[in-house]
Amino acid sequence: MRRRQGRSAPEPESSSRRRRHLLLLLSQAGEPTRSELRGSGAMAAFPGGSGVSWPRSPPGAALGAALGWEPLPGLQIRSRSVEQTLVPLVAQITTLINHKDKPKKSDKTLRAVQQVGQAVKLAVGRFVMVGEAIANENQELKEEMKVACTEAKQAGATIAQLTDVATMDHPESDGQITIFTDKTGVVKAARLLLSSVTKVLVLADRIVIKQIITSRNKVLVTMEQLERVSSFQEFVQIFSQFGNEMVEFAHLTGDRQNDLKDEKKKAKMAAARAILEKCTMMLLTASKTCLRHPDCESARVNKGAVFHRMRLALEQVIEIVTDSRPSGENEPGPVSIYTGIKEFKNKVEGLRENLYLLPKENLRAMLRVVLEHTEDFTDSAYTSHENRERILELSKQAKMELEQLVSAWMYAQSQRKKDVTEDLEVAILKMCQCMTELQRELHSAATSVAADVIKYHSDHLVLKALKICGTEGNIEAVAEHSCKLSEQKEQLIEICHLLRHVSGTEPLEITCLHAEDTFHVTGPQIISAAETLTLHPSSKIAKENLDVFCEAWESQLTDMSLLLREISDVFEGRRGEKRVYLSLPRPGKHNANMKALKPVRLDSEEQMKLGKLGLELHKLTTRVDSEMEKWDDPENEIVRHGQGLSSMAYSMFLFTRGEGLLKTTQDLFQQSEAFAAEGLKLASALLEFSNQLEDDDKPLVLQEIDKMVPAYQQLQVTAKTPVQGKTATFTKVDACIHKAKYSLDLLAQVLPLSCRLLRKHRGGNDYLRAHHLWRENGLQTVARESGGLAGRTDSFGIKSLEQHVAYLSVLENKPF
């Protein structure tokens, strides 16, 4: 069964391949021409000739002022690939539109103009051929596509005609209409070209959406067959088909998730696909259990819950890709305190620009909603007495500050002031400061409670007890522990709810909702699986089924630790610091081995081979993080370097999933070098630490150092060794990740040893004095060996939002 699922996904229909070809053709439009323009010196005549890029806004918005072009009704660009495909074409057209009207034009300038026009015409011609082929394969879009292709072709020909000026000595004087005599004509042709090309791309994008819907429908049909099977033989045959269909669905939705522009939708897609990933294994064991014990009611309940959740997740994916909601429902409004405070402060600060912006009752209503949400904290049994009192005090103060603000505001209006008065400015500052303090207090309450709860339940004692009692057939004990699990579930759901209020970003808010839903659903599923095992204590499949659901619970609890760190990271504004450090070495650093190396991207089969290795690496990072949390001093050098290694290993894990900041094999090799350098820093820190220990304890640490130093040196050599060819590159990737995994395993062993020895010797002043000197030392020797890696390792403690969202998603090149 696994071998069947491990195969690469079926190749999508030919129109999908043509769409990729269509995007490629247009993305290459005119690149050589821009190079020739630079070489000819003609760029001086075209101030816009260097091209146009849109880091924040789409192409249509960027050209709106120049061309008067408006996006076509109903053709909203939702994917990055469509938007980025338009960039080179727009850059070429901008080059033509923004040329300087000089009286005298050199031959180089005339040739450059003609080359741009011909490049646009040829690119559009190839683009139209692919678009027409797509139209012939999709009858429902054939007419719209062909009309758009015809318009694009005509516009491309018009631009080529208007730029045909290279053979003319005086293009303005012989009566021929050219770009120099009819700039309005070029603008009209450019507007038509961009509109028609955008329409072709968006129509092609609809085909991708259609493929996802078709794939979903196939999965649903097979699920219905699986739900009705009555024999193992029939189940095996149908599940094999189901596995292949889920692989195809994973490919299509993975590509779509990466292509979405909207980060909120991307997070929702990641959550839905995470559900499908976990539920596929649940569906297998729950169905087998139900077939093995057909008369068991708890087994039927367990199986039905899995099918129901998978259908909901499949429906959510379709809602995202089609941008629709069932029964005309609207997107729910903001529900978090963070969002409410942010909007409230924006309105308050907006008074500086316009005293007559909104009625005072609007501000009162907004504050009332925020303070109502704070009741989730003050009413919670898990909020400490100190936090509760402080929240109530700040809520009362916020009401008073608002009334003083309104008083100063109304007085300024009565005086018909146009600018903010001094009293009003003071009131605005006090109001905003009060809301900031309230936000900080709520964040402190939520994160401290969450950290305590997650740590308390990290031993999974209730799950272990359920497994033991189930295999013993002890019905009373299983019922008792089921009640405890239900209490734990309610506690974790409330924690998720509090974290959602202080999440700080919409994607993190969605992640909190996903966690809340997972605990809500998985808890009863564990209980029904445990009840089934209790009734059939000798059943291996019932035991396997309970194990699968318990693993899902444990996995979600681990995800909660990552989520908690990310929320704190966002609140404290450390995301930018960490992203700089986690990214690859900056230009000018670590470039000694980058002369002629060409980045290689792994194919789906190779990524699947690395998938298992990546999961093992991720488990080690979790283990290392758990060990570091036991240290009393988070600023200890050993902990700081350990955090650095853990975070770099995490980025390598994301690479094995096709996600994260490491995009190519060359990225991975550079990260491996940085990992090895950080490891040598850690070894040096451990050596300094060992010098402070007694003679009996010192050999224990030195023994671990003797293992670690060669491991990091071998990784350095492997990462720096140049290779050629795809097979050799893959072998090097595999070796780097294996060596990083081995090194991290050594770290997971040395951390608890060092922590124990540190506590043992903490009472002595000698170590504390030496520790001070050691930290001031800065470990200069190893720092020189590391090549000056940019950034500080203390920013490694928390994974970035991008990495966390990537962790929730399913690897686009592997099956669920």
Secondary structure, 3 states (H helix, E strand, C coil): CHHHHHCCCCCCCHHHHHHHHHHHHHHCCCHHHHHHHHHHCHHHHCCCCCCCCCCCCCHHHHHHHHHCCCCCCCCCCCEHHHHHHHHHHHHHHHHHHCCCCCCCCCHHHHHHHHHHHHHHHHHHHHHHHHHHHHHHHCHHHHHHHHHHHHHHHHHHHHHHHHCCCCCCCCCCCCCCCCCCCCHHHHHHHHHHHHHHHHHHHHHHHHHHHHHHHHHHHHHHHHHHHHHHCCCHHHHHHHHHHHHHHHHHHHHHHHHHHHHECCHHHHHHHHHHHHHHHHHHHHHHHHHHHHHHCCCCHHHHHHHHHHHHHHHHHHHHHHHHHHCCCHHHCCCCCCCCHHHHHHHHHHHHHHCCCCCCCCCHHHHHHHHHHHHHHHHHHHCCCCCCHHHHHHHHHHHHHHHHHHHHHHHHHHHHHHCCCCCCCHHHHHHHHHHHHHHHHHHHHHHHHHHHHHHHHHHHCCCCHHHHHHHHHHHHCCHHHHHHHHHHHHHHHHHHHHHHHHHHHCCCCHHHHHHHHHHHHHHHHHHHHHHHHHHHHHHCCCCHHHHHHHHHHHHHHHHHHHHHHHHHHHHHHHHCCCHHHHHHHHCCCCCCCCCCCCCCCCCCCCCHHHHHHHHHHHHHHHHHHHHHHHHHCCCCCCCCHHHHHHHHHHHHHHHHHHHHCCCCCCCCHHHHHHHHHHHHHHHHHHHHHHHHHHCCCCCCCHHHHHHHHHHHHHHHHHHHHHHHCCCCCHHHHHHHHHHHHHHHHHHHHHHHHHHHHHHHHHHHCCCCHHHHHHHHHHHHHCCHHHHHHCCCCCCCHHHHCCCCHHHHHHHHCCCCCCCC
